[in-house]
């Protein structure tokens, strides 16, 4: 859950950049993504606290994976954010049980749908493309936090 929380912090930051660069007709879509990720972030913070953990804090800033000078790059960034979140939530689905697993699966599905909307295409198994050959969980959460 901490990895998903860290990824959601990065996603909220990234959507701030997207919102500042995206064309007007896609601004509602960017706002929807930002709102969804804020809600997921807040829910994950509550879940971590309920498990007697201390929620990971957001960074002051994140390095973007590429320059975002215009609307096209902003849309590409939004697609990248969502694709990376798919990997993070796929890992959480694998590790969690019960309600936490259902929530992770729902988050994976929502991120996959948003990724398709932003990118215009999909992959067969969202979130599973970045797994290592040995089947170990991906490093997508730390990649997202480090690269956004």
C-alpha positions in Angstrom: 0.0 0.0 0.0 2.9 2.4 0.7 4.2 1.9 -2.8 0.7 2.6 -4.3 0.5 5.7 -2.0 3.9 6.9 -3.2 2.8 6.4 -6.8 -0.4 8.3 -6.2 1.5 11.3 -4.7 3.6 11.3 -7.9 0.5 11.0 -10.1 -1.2 14.0 -8.3 2.0 16.1 -9.0 2.1 14.9 -12.6 -1.5 15.8 -13.3 -0.7 19.3 -12.0 1.8 19.6 -14.8 -0.7 18.0 -17.3 -3.4 20.5 -16.3 -1.1 23.4 -16.9 -0.2 22.3 -20.4 -3.2 20.4 -21.8 -5.5 21.9 -24.5 -8.8 23.3 -23.3 -11.0 20.5 -24.7 -9.1 17.9 -22.7 -8.9 19.9 -19.5 -12.0 18.2 -18.0 -10.4 14.9 -18.6 -7.2 16.1 -16.8 -9.3 17.4 -13.9 -11.1 14.0 -13.6 -7.8 12.3 -13.5 -6.5 14.6 -10.8 -9.6 14.3 -8.7 -9.5 10.5 -9.0 -5.8 10.3 -7.9 -6.4 12.7 -5.0 -9.2 10.4 -3.8 -7.1 7.3 -4.2 -4.2 9.0 -2.4 -6.4 10.0 0.5 -8.0 6.5 0.7 -4.6 4.9 0.7 -3.4 7.2 3.5 -6.4 6.2 5.6 -5.8 2.5 4.8 -2.1 2.7 5.8 -3.1 4.4 9.1 -5.8 1.7 9.7 -3.0 -0.8 9.5 -1.0 1.2 12.1 1.5 2.5 9.6 2.8 5.9 8.9 1.8 7.0 5.4 4.7 7.9 3.1 4.8 11.6 2.4 4.9 13.2 -1.0 8.1 14.7 -2.3 8.3 18.5 -2.8 8.7 17.9 -6.5 9.2 15.0 -9.0 11.4 14.7 -12.0 9.3 14.3 -15.1 10.2 11.4 -17.5 10.5 13.8 -20.4 10.0 17.5 -21.1 6.4 18.7 -21.2 6.4 21.9 -23.3 3.0 21.6 -24.9 -0.4 19.9 -25.0 0.8 16.9 -26.9 3.5 16.1 -24.4 1.0 16.7 -21.5 -1.3 14.1 -23.0 1.7 11.7 -23.4 2.6 12.4 -19.7 -0.9 11.6 -18.5 -0.8 8.3 -20.5 2.6 7.5 -18.9 1.3 8.2 -15.4 -1.6 5.9 -15.9 0.4 3.1 -17.4 2.9 3.2 -14.6 0.1 3.2 -12.0 -1.2 0.0 -13.7 2.0 -1.7 -12.8 1.9 -0.5 -9.2 -1.7 -1.6 -8.7 -1.0 -5.0 -10.4 1.7 -5.5 -7.8 -0.8 -4.6 -5.0 -3.5 -7.0 -6.5 -0.9 -9.7 -6.3 0.1 -8.9 -2.7 -3.2 -8.0 -1.1 -6.2 -10.0 0.0 -9.9 -9.3 0.5 -11.1 -5.7 0.3 -7.7 -4.3 -0.3 -7.3 -6.6 -3.3 -10.7 -5.5 -4.7 -9.7 -1.9 -4.3 -6.4 -2.4 -6.0 -8.1 -4.2 -8.9 -10.6 -1.3 -9.2 -7.7 1.1 -9.2 -5.9 -1.0 -11.8 -9.0 -1.0 -14.1 -9.5 2.7 -13.7 -5.9 3.5 -14.5 -6.0 1.2 -17.5 -9.1 3.0 -18.9 -7.5 6.4 -18.4 -4.3 5.2 -20.0 -6.3 4.1 -23.1 -8.1 7.4 -23.2 -4.9 9.4 -23.1 -2.8 7.1 -25.3 -5.4 6.0 -27.8 -4.3 2.4 -27.5 -4.1 -0.4 -24.9 -2.0 -3.4 -24.0 -3.3 -6.9 -23.5 -2.6 -7.1 -19.7 -2.3 -3.6 -18.2 0.2 -3.5 -15.4 1.9 -6.8 -16.3 4.2 -5.6 -19.1 6.9 -4.4 -16.8 7.4 -7.5 -14.7 10.8 -9.1 -14.6 11.4 -12.5 -16.2 11.4 -14.1 -12.8 7.9 -13.0 -12.0 9.0 -10.7 -9.2 6.9 -7.5 -8.6 7.9 -4.6 -10.8 9.8 -1.6 -9.5 7.1 0.6 -11.1 6.2 2.3 -7.8 9.7 3.5 -7.2 10.1 4.3 -10.9 7.0 6.4 -10.9 8.1 8.3 -7.8 11.6 8.7 -9.1 10.7 9.7 -12.6 7.7 11.9 -12.1 
